[in-house]
Amino acid sequence: MSDNRAALTRSAALASIAMAVVLVTLKTWATWRTGSTAMLGSLADSALDLVASLATLIGVWIAAMPADEDHRFGHHKAEALAAIVQVMLISISAFGIAFRAVERLLSGGETTAAAEGIGVSIFAILATLCLVAWQRHVVRKTNSVAIKTDNIHYESDLFLNLSVIAALVIDQYLGFGMADPLFGLGIAAWLAWGAFHAASEAVDHLMDKEWPDEKREAFLAVLARHPELRGVHDLRTRTAGAVDFVQFHAAMDGSKPLREVHKIMDEIEARIEAEFPGVEVLIHPDPEGLIDEEGPAAEELLPELGDHKA
């Protein structure tokens, strides 16, 4: 499964790189032909797409490496780091486009050869639709945060290319000369919003944010169904890349021998694996009634789910 996941994420990253190379070449030519600020913004975005896709490839490659002596939990957070690199590049792109658009608004100017720019943008839309479809397939199969961030960026590229077409049509054929820099500003704002949105999940992974409440409750419901489990406290959860980690203290009948407690822990882990495939679990068994922790870590988490036991 891990090998298949690595192959899928690498294929998505390589597809992004190939797409970016083609679009940078075409948009460089189109920018030279049209002099459009919106097209320049689209070119800058595609150029940064290329750098970001290279970072994504490196990130998913490292994330697929097995755990070693220096990284006992694996290398999964490399995907989040790659996503952060993408966010930084998107932000730089947005700032550069906005600066150019404001300069164009103040100095004036006009676009030329709109047909070439429109043709390149239409090709970019069709090619990007194919890439986005493949990325979504890979995200569904792998839940890769790096590919997910790349996908968000390329989805925004669809709107960016539509904006370029609109700017050129309004400027060249409807005679409104300010359309091009105004659309450039809109593209910059769209990219900035996308960067902010894309950063949140990557930061959550790097900061070991707890699972959402619904997922934690579903996890506790699985635990509550085991008849030998007398309580759960100090539950800690996190996600790194596509891998979930969870640890908790499990209250057991203190009179049971260690061998039997170990067998019960194996049964609990098997139930968890069935409901949450691939999760890495660390369970600390405690005699019932013994809680050494204080504060939220000492809170008993199972009573409200007692009716789920079966």
C-alpha positions in Angstrom: 0.0 0.0 0.0 2.8 2.4 0.9 4.6 1.7 -2.3 1.5 2.3 -4.3 0.9 5.5 -2.5 4.4 6.7 -3.2 4.0 5.9 -6.9 0.7 7.8 -7.1 2.0 10.9 -5.4 5.2 10.9 -7.5 3.1 10.6 -10.7 1.0 13.6 -9.7 4.1 15.7 -8.9 5.8 14.7 -12.2 2.6 15.5 -14.1 2.5 19.0 -12.4 6.2 19.6 -13.4 5.5 18.6 -17.1 2.4 20.8 -17.2 4.3 23.8 -15.7 7.2 23.5 -18.2 4.7 23.5 -21.2 2.7 26.5 -19.8 5.7 28.6 -18.9 7.0 28.2 -22.5 3.7 29.1 -24.1 2.9 32.0 -21.7 6.3 33.5 -22.2 5.6 33.8 -25.9 2.0 35.0 -25.2 3.2 37.7 -22.8 5.8 38.9 -25.3 3.1 39.1 -28.0 0.3 40.7 -26.0 2.1 42.9 -23.4 -0.8 42.0 -21.0 -0.4 42.4 -17.3 -2.9 39.7 -16.7 -0.9 37.3 -19.0 2.3 38.3 -17.2 0.6 37.4 -13.9 -0.4 34.1 -15.4 3.2 33.5 -16.6 4.6 34.4 -13.2 2.1 32.0 -11.6 3.1 29.2 -13.9 6.8 29.8 -13.3 6.2 29.5 -9.6 4.1 26.4 -10.3 7.2 24.8 -11.7 9.3 25.6 -8.7 6.4 24.5 -6.3 5.9 21.3 -8.2 9.6 20.5 -7.9 9.3 21.1 -4.1 6.2 18.9 -4.1 8.1 16.1 -5.9 11.0 16.3 -3.4 8.5 16.4 -0.5 6.5 13.3 -1.5 9.7 11.5 -2.3 11.1 12.1 1.1 7.8 11.4 2.8 7.7 8.0 1.2 11.0 7.0 2.8 10.7 4.4 5.6 11.5 5.3 9.2 15.2 5.2 10.2 17.3 5.7 13.3 17.1 9.4 13.1 13.4 9.6 12.1 11.6 6.9 14.1 8.2 8.3 13.3 8.9 8.4 9.6 9.4 11.3 7.2 5.7 12.1 6.6 5.9 15.8 7.6 8.1 16.4 4.5 4.8 16.7 2.6 3.7 19.6 4.9 7.0 21.3 4.5 6.6 21.0 0.7 3.1 22.6 1.0 4.6 25.5 3.0 7.1 26.1 0.3 4.3 26.2 -2.2 2.4 28.7 -0.1 5.4 31.0 0.1 5.8 30.9 -3.6 2.1 31.6 -4.2 2.4 34.6 -1.9 5.4 36.0 -3.7 3.6 35.6 -7.0 0.5 37.4 -5.7 2.6 40.3 -4.5 4.5 40.6 -7.8 1.4 40.6 -9.9 -0.3 43.2 -7.7 2.7 45.5 -7.9 2.8 45.2 -11.7 -1.0 45.8 -11.9 -0.8 49.0 -9.8 2.2 50.2 -11.9 0.1 49.6 -15.0 -2.9 51.4 -13.6 -0.8 54.5 -12.9 1.2 54.5 -16.2 -1.5 53.2 -18.6 -0.7 51.0 -21.6 -2.5 48.7 -23.8 -2.4 45.1 -24.8 -1.9 43.7 -28.3 -2.4 40.4 -30.2 -5.2 39.4 -28.0 -6.0 36.3 -30.1 -2.7 34.7 -29.3 -3.1 35.3 -25.6 -6.7 34.0 -25.6 -5.6 30.8 -27.5 -2.8 30.1 -25.0 -5.2 30.6 -22.1 -7.8 28.2 -23.6 -5.1 25.6 -24.1 -3.9 26.2 -20.5 -7.5 25.7 -19.2 -7.9 22.4 -21.0 -4.5 21.0 -19.9 -5.1 22.2 -16.3 -8.5 20.4 -16.2 -6.7 17.1 -17.1 -4.1 17.7 -14.4 -6.6 18.7 -11.7 -8.7 15.5 -12.5 -5.6 13.3 -12.0 -4.6 15.2 -8.8 -8.0 14.7 -7.3 -7.8 11.0 -8.0 -4.4 10.8 -6.3 -5.7 12.8 -3.3 -8.7 10.5 -2.9 -6.3 7.5 -2.9 -3.5 8.9 -0.7 -4.8 12.0 1.2 -1.5 13.6 0.4 -1.3 17.2 1.9 1.4 18.2 -0.6 -0.7 17.1 -3.7 -3.8 18.6 -2.1 -2.1 22.0 -1.9 -0.8 21.6 -5.4 -4.3 20.8 -6.5 -5.7 23.9 -4.8 -3.2 26.0 -6.7 -4.0 24.5 -10.1 -7.7 24.8 -9.5 -7.1 28.6 -8.9 -5.2 28.6 -12.2 -8.4 27.7 -14.0 -10.0 31.0 -12.8 -6.7 32.8 -13.5 -6.7 31.8 -17.1 -10.4 32.6 -17.5 -9.6 36.1 -16.0 -6.8 36.5 -18.6 -9.3 35.8 -21.4 -11.8 38.2 -20.0 -9.2 40.9 -19.5 -8.0 40.6 -23.1 -11.5 40.5 -24.6 -12.7 43.6 -22.6 -9.5 45.5 -23.3 -9.1 44.7 -27.0 -12.7 44.3 -28.2 -14.8 46.4 -25.8 -12.3 49.3 -25.5 -11.9 49.4 -21.7 -8.2 49.9 -21.2 -8.1 49.5 -17.5 -9.6 46.0 -17.6 -6.2 44.3 -17.9 -4.5 45.7 -14.8 -7.8 45.5 -12.8 -8.0 41.8 -13.6 -4.4 41.5 -12.7 -5.2 42.9 -9.2 -8.1 40.4 -9.0 -5.8 37.5 -9.8 -3.3 38.7 -7.2 -6.1 38.8 -4.5 -7.3 35.3 -5.6 -3.8 33.9 -5.3 -3.3 35.5 -1.8 -6.5 34.0 -0.6 -5.5 30.6 -2.0 -2.2 30.8 -0.2 -3.9 31.6 3.1 -6.3 28.7 2.7 -3.6 26.2 1.6 -1.4 27.1 4.5 -3.8 26.1 7.3 -3.7 22.3 6.8 0.0 22.2 6.3 0.5 24.2 9.5 -1.9 21.9 11.4 0.3 18.9 10.4 3.5 20.6 11.4 2.0 21.7 14.7 0.5 18.3 15.5 -3.0 19.6 15.8 -5.5 17.2 17.3 -8.0 15.4 15.0 -11.4 17.1 14.4 -14.0 16.5 17.2 -16.0 14.2 14.9 -13.1 12.0 14.1 -12.1 11.8 17.8 -15.6 10.8 18.8 -15.7 8.1 16.1 -12.4 6.8 17.4 -13.7 6.7 21.0 -16.9 5.0 19.8 -14.7 2.1 18.5 -12.9 1.8 21.8 -16.1 1.9 23.8 -17.4 -1.2 22.1 -14.7 -3.4 23.6 -16.2 -5.1 26.7 -12.8 -5.4 28.6 -12.0 -1.7 28.4 -13.0 0.1 31.6 -12.0 3.6 30.6 -9.8 5.9 28.4 -7.9 9.0 29.3 -5.0 11.1 28.0 -6.0 10.6 24.4 -3.6 12.3 22.0 -4.0 12.4 18.2 -2.2 14.0 15.3 -1.7 13.6 11.5 1.5 13.8 9.6 1.2 13.6 5.8 -1.3 10.8 5.2 -0.5 8.9 8.4 -2.6 9.2 11.6 -1.0 8.8 15.0 -2.9 8.2 18.3 -1.9 7.3 21.8 -4.0 6.9 25.0 -4.2 5.3 28.4 -6.5 2.3 28.7 -8.0 1.4 32.1 -8.1 -2.4 32.6 -9.1 -4.8 35.3 -6.0 -4.7 37.6 -6.4 -8.4 38.5 -5.7 -9.6 35.0 -2.2 -11.0 34.3 0.1 -9.1 31.9 -0.2 -11.7 29.2 -4.0 -11.4 29.1 -3.8 -7.6 29.1 -1.4 -7.8 26.2 -3.9 -9.9 24.3 -6.7 -7.4 24.9 -4.5 -4.6 23.7 -3.9 -6.5 20.5 -7.7 -7.0 20.1 -8.3 -3.2 20.6 -5.6 -2.4 18.0 -7.2 -4.8 15.5 -10.6 -3.0 16.0 -8.9 0.3 15.5 -7.1 -0.8 12.4 -10.4 -2.1 10.9 -12.1 1.3 11.4 -9.0 3.5 10.8 -6.7 1.7 8.4 -3.1 2.7 8.6 -3.3 4.5 11.9 -0.3 4.1 14.2 -1.4 3.3 17.8 0.4 3.4 21.1 -1.6 2.2 24.1 -0.6 2.5 27.8 -2.6 0.1 29.9 -3.4 1.2 33.5 -5.1 -0.6 36.4 -8.7 0.6 36.7 -8.9 3.7 38.9 -5.2 4.6 38.6 -4.8 8.0 36.9 -1.5 9.8 37.4 -2.2 12.6 35.0 -3.7 16.0 35.9 -6.0 18.4 34.1 -7.5 17.5 30.8 -5.3 14.5 30.4 -7.0 12.9 33.5 -10.5 13.3 32.1 -12.4 10.1 31.6 -13.5 9.9 28.0 -15.7 6.8 27.8 -18.8 7.3 30.1 -20.8 9.2 27.6 -20.2 6.4 25.0 -21.1 3.6 27.3 -24.3 2.8 25.4 -22.1 1.8 22.4 -20.6 -1.2 24.1 -21.6 -4.5 22.4 
